[in-house]
Amino acid sequence: MVLSAQTSGMVLGTIGMLIFSLTLPLTRVALAGDALSPWFVWSGRTVLGAVAGAAYLGFVRAKTPPRAAWRPIAGVVLGVVFGWPLLNTVALQSAPASHAAVVNGILPLATALIGAWLNHERPPRRFWLCAVAGTLVVSGYAWQRAHGSVHAADVLLFAGVLAGGVGYASGAIATRHLPGLQVISWALILGLPGTLCISALSWPAHIERVSVVSWSAFVYLGLMSQWAGFLFWYGGLARGGIARVSQVQLVQLFVTLAFAALLLGEPIEAAMAVVALVTVALIAIGRRA
C-alpha cells in the first residue's frame, strides 16, 4: 500500500512531534541527582547533535548553503542551538517539566508572530487577539503558580519561548534554500566551537556517579531532540504541507504532560489542564485566521 504525500507527511510530522514531546521530561531525568550540570546537558547534547549532523552532511555530500541561507541559519543557531535548549535546561533545575510544558505551549504562537515579523506579513486582527490572549493565559497561570511573584525559572522559560520562536521561524525561512535536516546540521556545526568549549569546561567532575538512566536521557536529547527529530518534522512539513502538518503540534503540549506524569510522576492539576486546553484552542483559532 502506497501512502499519499499528505498521509505520509502527517505520519512523519506526528513522529517528529512525539520525539520533541519527550524533550522536557527527559531533560529533568538527565539532571536528576545533580551529577550532570545543566550547562553540560545543554552543551553536550548540541555537540552530540553536531557530530551526527556532520556525519550526515558528509554522507549525502551536501554542498555549502547559498549566501541567502546563512542569515536564517544564524537565527537557528541563536534560537535552537543556544537559546531555547539552554534556557529551558537551566529553568528545569527548579521548574517541573509539566509546568515548563504549559509555558512552552505558546511557542507555536511565538513562532508564528516572529515569522510574520521576519517575513513582513500582516496577519488579521483575530490572529493577534489570539496571540495576546494565549500569552496572557499562560502568563497568568505562571503568576498564579508563583503566588503573585516572579520566579527566575518562569523568566527563563518565557525567554526560551522567544528564543525558540526565533529559531523555528528562521529554520522555516532557511528551508526555502536547503532541506531541513541540513539546516539544523549546519546550525549545530556553526555553534560547535562554543558548545564544545562549554561542554569541556562543564564535564562532570564525578562521572562515575552519573546513572545509566541519566546518560540514556542525555543521548536521546542529543541525537533525537536536537537532531533526528527535525528529519521527521521537516520531512513531514515538506511532504504534507506546512499548514496541514503543523496542526499536529497542537497535541504536543498534552503528550508532554502525559510523559511528565508517566516518567516523573508529576501530577496534572486541574488548572494546568484547563490552561493547556485554552492555549491549544487559541492557537487553533489563531492559525485558522
N, C-alpha and C positions, 0 to 999 in steps of 0.2 A: 504494500500500500504506500503510495507516494503522497506526502502531505503537501498541501498548498503552501505558497510563500507566507500567507497570513497566518496559517495554523502553525507552521514551523517557527515563525517569528515569535508567536505567543509562547510556544514551548520554550524556546531559548531565553526569552525575556523572563519567564517565570523562574527558570533555573537560576538566572543571574540574580533575581530578586531574593530567592531563597539563600543564595550564597551570602549576599550582603546583609540579610536579616540576622545572621549569626555574629556579625562583627562586634556589636556592643557587648552581648553576653560573654563571648569568648575573650574579649579584652579584659573583662573582670576576672575571668578564670586565669588568664596569663598573669595578672597582677596579684593573685591570691598568694598569701604568705610572705609578700614583700621581698621575695628572692630576686625577682626581676623588677627593675625600676621602670616607671612609666617612660622615661627617656629611652631606655633600651628597647622596650616593647615597641615604641613608635619607630625609632630609627632602624632597629634591627629588621622589622617587618618590611620596611621600604628597601633596605639593602637586599633582602631575600627576593623581593619582587623585582628589583633591578637586575639581579643575576638571571632570573627567569626571563625577563624581558630582553636582555642582551642575547641570551641563547636563542630566543625566538627570532629576533631580528636577523641573527646570523643564519639561522636555518632557512628562513624564507628569502634571504639575500635582499633585505629591504634597502631601498635607496634612501639617501638623505632627504628629509622632508623639504618641500619647497619653501621659499622665503616667506610666503603668506601664512604658513602654518606655525612658524616659530613663536609669534606673539600669543596665539591661543594656547600653544603648548606650555608657554611660560605661565599662563594662567592656571593650567592644570598642575604644574609644579607647585605654585603658590597655594592652591586650594586643596588638592587631593593628595599631594605628596607631603607637604608640610602642615598646612593649616588644619583641615578637618581631623585627620588622624591624631595629630599631636594634641590639639586642644581637648578632644574627647577622651584620649587616653589619660591625660592629667586629671580631667574632671571626674573620670570613673574611679579615681582613688577614693573619693568620698561620696559620689552620687551613685545610687543603684542603677543598674542597666535599664530597668523599666522606666525610671524617671528620665534618663537620658533619651530613651526611645521616644517618649512623648514630646520632649522639647525638639528633638530632631524631626518630629512629624511635620514641621513646617518647612523642612528642607526643599520639598518639591516646589512650594510656593516661592521660596527664596531663589531657587534656580530659575524659575520662570521669570521672576521680576528682574533679576540680574541679566538674564538672557535677553529680555526685552530692551533693557538699557544698552547692552553691548551691541545689539542689532538695530538700535534706533527704531524699535517698534512702538506702537501706541495701542496697548490693549484697551478694550472697552471698560467703561466705568465699573460694571459689575465685577470684572476680574479684580480691579483694585480694591473694591469693597470687600471681596472675599479674602484677599491677601491681608488687608488690615485687620479684619475680624479674626482670621486664623491666628495671626500674631498676637492679638490681644487675648484670645482664649488661652493660648499656651503660656503667655507671659503671666496672665492671672493665675493659672494653675501653679506655675513655679513660685510666684509670690505667696500664694496660699500655703504651699508646702514649706516655704521658708518662714512661715509665721510672720509675714509682713516685713521681712528684712531681705537684704540682698546677699546671697551666698556666692562665694567665689566660683563654685562649681557651675552655678547657673550662668554666670557671666561668661565662663569659658565655653559652655555649651552653646549659648547664643552666638558667641563669636565664631564657634565652629560651624554653625549653620550658615553664617555669612561666607566663611571661607569655602565651605562645601558648595554653596551656590555658585561662587566664582569658578571653582574647579569644574563642576559639572557643566555649567554654561559654556565655559571655554572649551571643554572637551567636545561638546556638541558642535561648536564652530570649527574646531580642528578636524573633525571627521568629514568636513567638506573636501579636505585635501588629501587625506590618507586614512586607511582603516583604523577603527577604534582601538584595536589591540596594539597597533603600532603607536598610537597617540600616547597611551598610558606607558608603554615600554620606553619611548623616548623621554617622557617626563620623568620617569623613575631614574633613568640613566643621567639626565641633566642634574637631578638632585643628589646623585650619588656622592660627589665629593664632600658635601656637608653631612649627609646622613651616615656615611661611612666613618667619618671622624667622630661624630657624636656616639655612634654605636660602640666604637673602640673605647672612648672615654667612659662610657656608662656600662661597660661589660661587667656582669655580676661578679662581685668580689668572692662569693662562695658559691661557685657554680654547682657544687655537689648538692647543695640544698634545694636546687630547682627541681620540682617534681616532674615526672613524665607527663602529667596532665597539663602543667603549665607550658612545657615545651611543645606539646601537641597543639595547644591553642595558639601558641606563637607561630608555629609553622603554618597553621591554617590561615592566620591573619596575613602572613607574608605572601603565600602562594595563591590563596583563593580570594580573600577580601581585597588585597592590594593589587592583584594582577589578573588571575584567571577569571574572576567574576566579570570583568569587562569584556572578555571574549564572548560570553553568553549574552551579556546585556547589550553591548553594541551590535553584536550579530543579530539579535532579535529585533532591535530598532531598525537595522538596515533591511531585513527581510520582510518584516510585517508592517513597517511604517511607524514613525516616531509617535504620532498622535495616538494610534491604537495600542501599541505595545506598552507605552509608558503608563497606561492606566493600571497595569499590574502593580505598580509601585504604591498604589493606594492600599494594598493589602500588607505591605512590608511592615508597617507600624504594628499591626496586630500579630504578625508572625514573630516579630522581635519580642513582643510582650510574652507570647507563649513560650519562646525559648528561654527568656529570663526566668519565668516561673518553673520551667522544666529543669533547666541546668543549675540554676542558682537558688531555687526555692523562694524567689521574691514574690510577695503577694500582689495580686492585681486588685487594687482598690476600686470602689465604685466610681469615685471622682475621676480616677485615671482612665477608666473605660469610657466614661462619658466624654471627657476631653478628647480622647482618641477618636471616638465616633464623630464628634462635632468637627474636629480638624479634617478628617477624611472627607466628610460631607462638603465642607467649604472648599477643599481642594478640587473635588469632583465638579462642583458648581463653577468654580473659577476656570477650570480647564475647558468646560463646555462653552464658557463665554469667549 
